[in-house]
Amino acid sequence: MSELGNKRRTSSRRQPANRRQRSRTVSQGEVKKVKVPKPQPVEPGATVVTNSYNNVLPYQVTPKTRKPKPQGLVMPTAVKPIPTTTRQMSAPPKNVKVKTVRVQRQPVPMGRRVSKKTRLKPMARAFLYAIRLLIVGVGIGAIVGTVLSVLDPANRVPSTTPTASNNSGQVQPKPATTNPTPALSTSQEIPTLKNAVQELAAANPNLTPAVFLVDLDNGGYVNLNADNSLPAASTIKVPILIAFFQDVDAGKIRLDEMLTIQKEMIVGGSGDFQYKPAGTQYPALEVATKMITVSDNTATNMLIARLGGIEAVNQRFQSWGLTSTVIRNPLPDLSGTNTTTPKELGNLLAMVSQGKLVTMRSRDQILDIMRRTQRDQLLPAGLDAGARAYHKTGDIGTLLADAGIIDTPTGKRYIAVVMVQRPNNDPRAEKFISSVSRAAYQEFTQTPPTPSNTTNTIPPTGYQSPVINAPVTTIPTNTYQPPGMNAPATTIPTNVYQPPAVNQQYYPPR
């Protein structure tokens, strides 16, 4: 019986190998007596096994018979322990040895323990679930809205010019100007001047003129075919010059920056840079000056490349509101693919004069360069000596043009742009431009007649006061002197009233 008891103790203490056991000290020999309501008969010599809850197990094992191991001694992990109940059992017979077998309670995994306090009612659980869904929905909506706002093309800022690179390969930032510059405001057309221009055009039927004249003081203007798109010739160099000084103002180009003549930039036509070898360097200000004063085509191509190329320059023109001013080919453009209109050139010059596109310092430099234009047979030929023209000419076989700002001796400033389509190199176009310039100059410099002075009625050859005009030395010395006048006539002061008797005009000597 002792061997079977030892085996049962061993089997009752078997636990899974992967689980830690908490030991409980039980004093040996401690026997707890419990009362059993319904005692079961026990055979003599059998061993009665009880659990730690003092309950007598209903199994009776004899030493000679092998019974299956009681399943209540080892409890599976997933099964809760048998609840403790207190029962009164009858005392076992005296000849039966009672031994206490300790059964350890299996711990419940931590993840499966649920406190009563944390248990929620179904309504509360549904409310919590709805709040979670709301938070997730708001988060997803914010993310989607941010993505859509980034991808929305309406919120993107269009660039006015692409990335420009200079001769050294440095990347230029994009300019900040994105809105078109407002055009020049005009008031009303000047009828007398327009009639004069129309008469000049009628006298030259072989020419097709386009004229735009604007008085910058009062907005009076003349528009004769000024909206027609025409070959720009070298007048396209005026907006290129303005774009150059815009980058100077923005700090993208320095006036003393050295620009290099590349082989592909060297072209014929006007200018002397075409005779310089590739690799020759010039300061940027000198290149811009040569482009205007002598209309150097190679210098023009150098500036276009420095500004980022033809496409970048065209986008700059569009940002100013110029729609017909376009560069399509490098200079010289003898076929006339580069275009503009007299009105756009006039608006551009007016905006520069008012300081809308460049700073006042750059404006002064632009006017100083344009004042030194060497060809002066067109607009300057119609001005007086006291006037000054800041202009740029354009000359190809089929077109002759001149565009500029005119300052008059009276202080008035006006815009004059004249473009003439002509038979190939017809010299009458030059005479037409100078005649229009003369008519405009006379119109803008005329002054109202001065009223005559009606207060002075005394003729300059009339009676003169004897005090002023009768010299003392005209008194003859051989005439009769009244008594008491022995003093010589030279002693009579000139500022004292002289009697009429001494006036030789009325009393000549006899």
FENLIN-V831065 format. One record per helix or strand of 2 or more residues. SS is the DSSP state (alpha for helix, beta for strand). FROM is the first residue (numbers start at 1). LEN is the number of residues. Records with the same first field share a line. If there is no record, write none. Layout:
SS: FROM-LEN ; FROM-LEN
This chain:
alpha: 2-11 ; 110-3 ; 122-30 ; 153-3 ; 191-12 ; 233-17 ; 263-3 ; 273-3 ; 284-10 ; 297-10 ; 310-10 ; 342-12 ; 360-12 ; 379-4 ; 428-18 ; 466-4 ; 472-3 ; 489-3 ; 500-3
beta: 35-2 ; 47-4 ; 56-6 ; 88-2 ; 98-3 ; 164-2 ; 171-2 ; 208-8 ; 221-4 ; 230-2 ; 258-3 ; 281-3 ; 339-2 ; 388-9 ; 399-9 ; 413-9
